[in-house]
Amino acid sequence: MNLAYRDVRHNLFRFLLTCLGLSLLMAVVLSMIGIYNGLVIDALTIVRAPKVDVWVVESGTQGPFAEASRIPGDTRASVARLHGVAEAGSVTYQTAEVVFAGRAHRLYLVGFEPGRPGAPLALAAGRPIGRSHHEIIADVGAGLALGDRIALGRDTFEVVGLVENQVNSGGDPAVYLPLRDAQTLQFELAPPAARVQIARGATLQSENTVNAVVARLDPNVAPETIAETIRRWKHLAALTQADQEHLLTSSVVDRARRQIGLFMGILLAVSAVVIALIIYTMTMEKLRQIATLKLIGAPDRTIIGLIVQQALALGGVGWAFGLILVLLIKDYFPRRVVLEPINALALAGIIFVVCIAASGLGVRAALKVDPATALGG
C-alpha cells in the first residue's frame, strides 16, 4: 500500500491547488532563466550575424557596440590586402526612432556593403538587397512586411527581405540597409545644420566614414595574428570575434545579466522555503495519523517515505505544470525567452534536491511524535 498516494487521493483538491500555486512559482523561475538566456543571446546576435573573425575599429575604443567608433571608409581596402584575409566589409550601426502606420518604432540600423561581410546570411522571407539604394531587410519583430515602405531620414525605403531574431542588446529589431544609405543617415547633416557649421568655420565630417570593418580569414589563419598586425598601425584597433563577444557579455549587458541572475537565485530560495513550509504544514496536519501508524508498528522508513514522496510529488507536478505554462506563453514576452532543455532539466534537479531538503522539517516532526497521541481526545 502506498500511503502517499492514498493520502493524496483523500485530499486531491487541496493537493492540486497546492501544485497550482507551486507551478506558478516554477513558471516564474523558468521565465527568469529564459529571460537571462535571451538577454545574453540577444546581446550576441548582431555581432555573430556576419560570421566574421576580426573587427577593426577606431584606435582607443572598444568598438561600436560599447562606444563610438569612426574610421575612414577606405580602411576596408587596406584590411582586405592583408595576407590571410579572405574578405572584408565596412559596417555602420545606429539606433533610429521612426514612425510607421501611426506608431513609433525603435530600430537598430545596420549598414553593410552588399556582397561583402556584414550582410544577414539567412532570410526568413523575401530576397537579398539588389539595389545600392532605398531597399532594406527588416527583422520580423519590427512589425514590417514585404513591400512596406518606410521613411528613414529624408528618403523612403522598401522592405525586400525579412530575418528572424536579429536584435541588438537592448532588444531593438535590426534593419539592414546599403552602406551608402546608412552613411547618409548617420553622418550627413541636414542642409540648415550644414550651413550653420560652415558659417562657424567647422569642417564637415566626410560621409565616407564607417563604424567598423569586419574581416573573414582564410582557413588556418589565427585571428589574433591578424588583429595584432592591425594594432601596429597605431591609428586603428582590432578585436577578434571572441574578444568582441566577451566584451558584450562582460561589459555591455553585465549589470542586467547579474541582476537577473540574482533575482533568479532569490526565486529559487523562495521556492525552497515555500515547499518546506507546505510539507511541514501537511505533516503537522497528519500527526494523529502518523501516531496511529507508529502505534500499530509501522517502521520509521514508511513514515519517512510518506513525507518524502509527497514532497517530490508536489515539486514534480509543480515543475511540469510550470514548464508547460512557460512554453505556452513565452512567445508573448516583449523580449526573447530562450529555454533550453538543459535549463529545464537543471531546474528539475534543483527542485529534487530542494524537495528532499525541505521534507527534512516534516520528517523531523513526524519522527518525534508520540504514538500515545493517537489515543488522545
C-alpha positions in Angstrom: 0.0 0.0 0.0 1.4 3.4 -1.0 0.4 5.7 1.9 1.5 8.9 0.0 -0.8 8.0 -3.0 -3.8 7.3 -0.7 -3.3 10.5 1.2 -3.2 12.5 -2.0 -6.4 10.8 -3.2 -8.0 11.6 0.1 -7.2 15.3 -0.2 -7.0 15.6 -4.0 -8.4 19.1 -4.4 -6.1 20.6 -1.8 -3.1 18.8 -3.4 -3.9 20.1 -6.9 -4.5 23.6 -5.6 -1.1 23.5 -3.8 0.5 22.2 -7.0 -1.1 25.0 -9.0 0.5 27.6 -6.7 3.9 25.9 -6.9 3.5 25.7 -10.7 3.1 29.4 -10.9 6.2 29.9 -8.8 8.1 27.4 -11.0 6.9 29.3 -14.1 8.3 32.5 -12.8 11.7 30.8 -12.1 11.7 29.2 -15.6 10.8 32.5 -17.1 13.7 34.2 -15.4 16.0 31.5 -16.7 14.7 32.0 -20.2 14.9 35.8 -19.9 18.5 35.5 -18.7 19.4 33.3 -21.7 17.6 35.6 -24.1 19.4 38.6 -22.8 22.8 37.0 -23.4 21.8 35.6 -26.9 20.2 39.0 -27.9 23.4 40.8 -27.0 25.5 38.4 -29.2 23.0 38.2 -32.1 24.2 41.3 -34.1 27.9 40.6 -33.5 27.5 37.0 -34.6 25.3 37.7 -37.6 28.1 38.5 -40.2 30.1 35.4 -39.2 33.5 37.1 -39.2 36.8 36.6 -37.4 38.2 40.1 -36.8 36.7 43.6 -36.1 38.7 46.7 -37.0 37.6 49.8 -35.0 38.8 53.3 -34.1 42.0 53.4 -32.1 41.5 53.7 -28.3 37.9 52.4 -28.5 36.2 49.0 -27.8 34.2 49.1 -31.0 30.7 50.3 -32.0 28.8 48.1 -29.5 30.5 49.6 -26.5 31.3 53.2 -27.5 31.5 55.5 -30.5 33.9 54.3 -33.3 34.5 56.1 -36.6 37.2 55.2 -39.1 37.7 56.1 -42.8 35.8 54.1 -45.3 38.9 53.2 -47.3 40.2 51.2 -44.3 38.3 48.2 -45.7 40.7 48.1 -48.8 43.7 48.2 -46.5 42.4 45.4 -44.4 41.5 43.3 -47.4 45.1 43.4 -48.7 46.5 41.8 -45.6 47.8 38.3 -46.0 45.4 35.8 -44.6 42.3 38.0 -45.0 39.7 36.3 -47.3 37.0 39.0 -47.3 36.5 42.4 -45.7 33.5 44.7 -45.5 32.6 48.0 -43.9 29.6 48.3 -41.5 27.8 51.0 -39.6 25.5 50.8 -36.6 23.0 53.3 -35.3 19.6 53.5 -33.5 16.7 55.3 -35.1 13.2 56.2 -34.0 10.8 56.2 -36.9 7.0 56.4 -37.3 5.2 53.8 -39.3 1.5 53.2 -39.6 0.9 55.8 -36.9 3.2 54.1 -34.4 6.7 54.9 -33.2 9.2 52.1 -33.9 12.7 52.0 -32.4 15.0 50.3 -34.9 18.7 49.3 -35.0 20.1 50.2 -38.4 22.9 48.1 -39.8 24.7 49.4 -42.9 26.7 47.0 -45.0 28.2 46.6 -48.4 26.1 44.1 -50.5 28.2 41.2 -51.5 30.7 41.7 -48.6 30.8 40.5 -45.0 28.2 42.2 -42.8 25.0 41.2 -44.6 22.5 38.9 -42.9 23.2 35.3 -44.1 19.8 33.7 -43.8 16.5 35.3 -44.8 13.1 34.2 -43.4 11.3 35.6 -46.4 11.9 37.8 -49.5 15.2 38.4 -51.2 18.6 40.0 -50.6 19.1 43.7 -51.3 19.6 44.0 -55.0 20.0 47.8 -55.5 22.5 50.2 -54.0 19.8 52.5 -52.5 16.5 52.5 -50.8 16.0 48.8 -50.0 16.1 47.3 -46.6 15.9 43.9 -44.9 14.0 44.0 -41.6 13.6 41.8 -38.6 10.1 40.4 -38.2 9.9 42.0 -34.8 9.9 45.4 -36.4 6.3 44.9 -37.5 7.2 45.4 -41.2 6.0 43.2 -44.0 7.4 42.6 -47.5 6.6 45.5 -49.8 6.1 48.0 -46.9 7.6 51.4 -47.5 9.1 53.3 -44.5 10.7 56.7 -44.2 14.3 56.8 -42.9 15.7 60.3 -42.8 14.7 62.1 -45.9 14.3 59.0 -48.0 11.8 56.2 -48.3 12.9 52.6 -48.2 11.1 49.4 -49.4 11.2 46.2 -47.4 12.5 43.5 -49.7 13.5 40.8 -47.1 12.8 39.6 -43.6 15.0 38.0 -41.0 14.2 36.5 -37.6 15.6 37.1 -34.1 18.0 39.9 -35.3 18.0 42.4 -32.4 20.6 44.4 -30.5 21.5 44.2 -26.8 18.6 46.4 -26.0 16.0 44.3 -27.9 15.5 46.7 -30.7 14.8 44.9 -34.0 17.5 45.2 -36.7 17.1 46.7 -40.1 19.8 46.1 -42.7 20.3 48.7 -45.5 23.0 49.5 -48.0 26.1 51.2 -46.6 25.8 54.4 -48.6 22.3 55.0 -47.3 23.4 54.2 -43.8 26.3 56.6 -44.0 23.9 59.4 -45.2 21.6 58.8 -42.3 24.4 58.8 -39.7 26.9 61.3 -41.0 25.2 63.7 -43.4 23.9 66.9 -41.8 20.6 68.4 -42.8 21.2 71.4 -45.1 20.3 74.1 -42.4 22.7 72.4 -39.9 25.4 72.1 -42.5 25.2 75.8 -43.3 25.5 76.6 -39.6 28.6 74.5 -39.3 30.2 76.1 -42.4 29.4 79.6 -41.0 31.1 78.7 -37.8 34.2 77.6 -39.7 33.8 74.0 -38.7 35.0 71.2 -41.0 32.2 68.9 -42.1 32.8 65.2 -41.5 33.3 63.1 -44.6 30.4 60.8 -45.4 33.0 58.1 -46.3 33.1 57.1 -42.6 32.2 53.8 -41.1 31.9 52.4 -37.6 33.9 49.2 -38.2 35.5 47.0 -40.8 34.8 43.2 -40.4 37.0 40.5 -41.9 36.8 36.8 -42.7 40.1 35.0 -42.6 41.5 32.1 -44.7 41.4 28.7 -43.0 44.2 28.0 -40.5 44.9 31.7 -40.0 44.8 32.8 -36.4 42.5 35.8 -35.8 44.8 37.1 -33.1 47.7 37.2 -35.6 45.7 39.5 -38.0 44.4 41.6 -35.1 48.0 42.1 -33.7 49.2 43.2 -37.2 46.4 45.8 -37.4 47.1 47.1 -34.0 50.6 48.0 -35.1 49.1 50.6 -37.5 48.5 52.8 -34.4 45.5 54.7 -35.8 43.3 51.6 -35.6 42.4 49.0 -33.0 41.3 45.4 -33.7 39.3 42.8 -31.8 38.8 39.1 -32.6 35.3 37.7 -32.6 36.0 36.1 -29.2 37.1 39.5 -27.8 34.0 41.2 -29.2 31.7 38.6 -27.6 33.5 38.7 -24.3 33.2 42.5 -24.3 29.4 42.4 -24.8 28.7 39.8 -22.1 31.2 41.1 -19.5 30.6 44.8 -20.0 27.7 46.0 -22.1 25.0 43.7 -20.6 26.9 42.6 -17.5 24.8 44.6 -15.0 21.4 43.4 -16.4 22.7 39.8 -16.6 23.9 39.8 -13.0 20.7 41.4 -11.8 18.5 38.8 -13.5 20.8 36.1 -12.2 20.5 37.4 -8.6 16.7 37.6 -8.9 16.6 34.1 -10.2 18.6 32.9 -7.2 16.2 34.7 -4.8 13.3 33.0 -6.5 14.9 29.6 -6.0 15.4 30.3 -2.4 11.8 31.4 -2.0 10.7 28.2 -3.7 12.7 26.1 -1.3 11.1 28.0 1.7 7.6 27.7 0.3 8.0 23.9 -0.4 9.4 23.4 3.1 6.5 25.2 4.7 4.0 23.3 2.7 5.5 20.0 3.6 5.8 20.9 7.2 2.2 22.1 7.4 0.9 18.9 5.7 2.9 16.8 8.1 1.6 18.7 11.2 -2.0 18.1 9.9 -1.3 14.4 9.8 0.3 13.9 13.2 -2.6 11.9 14.6 -2.5 9.6 11.6 1.3 9.3 11.9 0.9 8.5 15.6 -1.6 5.8 14.7 0.9 4.3 12.2 3.5 4.2 14.9 1.1 2.6 17.4 0.3 -0.3 15.0 4.0 -0.9 14.5 4.8 0.9 11.2 8.5 1.3 10.7 10.1 4.8 10.5 11.0 4.3 6.9 7.3 4.0 6.0 6.6 7.3 7.6 9.7 9.0 6.0 8.6 7.6 2.6 5.1 9.1 3.1 6.5 12.6 3.6 9.4 12.5 1.1 7.2 11.0 -1.7 4.6 13.7 -1.2 7.3 16.4 -1.3 8.7 15.0 -4.5 5.2 14.8 -6.0 4.5 18.4 -5.2 7.8 19.5 -6.7 7.4 17.3 -9.8 3.9 18.3 -10.6 4.6 22.0 -9.9 7.7 21.8 -12.2 5.8 20.1 -15.0 2.8 22.5 -14.9 5.2 25.5 -14.7 7.2 24.3 -17.7 4.1 23.7 -19.8 2.8 27.2 -18.8 6.1 28.9 -19.8 6.3 27.1 -23.1 2.7 28.2 -23.9 3.3 31.9 -23.2 7.0 32.5 -23.8 6.4 33.9 -27.4 4.2 36.7 -25.9 7.0 38.2 -23.9 8.3 41.6 -25.1 11.9 40.2 -25.1 13.1 36.8 -26.3 12.7 34.0 -23.8 15.1 31.1 -24.6 14.6 28.0 -22.5 16.9 25.1 -23.4 16.2 21.5 -22.4 19.3 21.6 -20.2 17.8 24.5 -18.3 14.6 22.7 -17.5 16.5 19.5 -16.5 18.8 21.6 -14.3 15.8 23.1 -12.5 14.3 19.7 -12.1 17.5 18.6 -10.4 17.4 21.6 -8.2 13.8 21.1 -7.3 14.6 17.4 -6.5 17.3 18.5 -4.0 15.1 21.2 -2.6 12.2 18.8 -2.0 14.4 16.3 -0.3 15.9 19.0 1.9 12.5 20.7 2.5 11.0 17.4 3.7 13.5 17.3 6.5 11.4 19.5 8.7 8.3 17.3 8.2 10.3 14.1 8.8 11.8 15.5 12.0 8.3 16.5 13.3 6.9 13.1 12.3 9.7 11.0 14.0 9.3 13.0 17.2 5.5 12.4 17.6 4.5 10.2 20.5 2.4 7.1 19.5 0.2 7.9 22.5 -1.1 10.9 20.6 -3.3 8.6 18.6 -5.2 7.7 21.8 -5.8 11.3 22.8 -9.1 13.1 22.7 
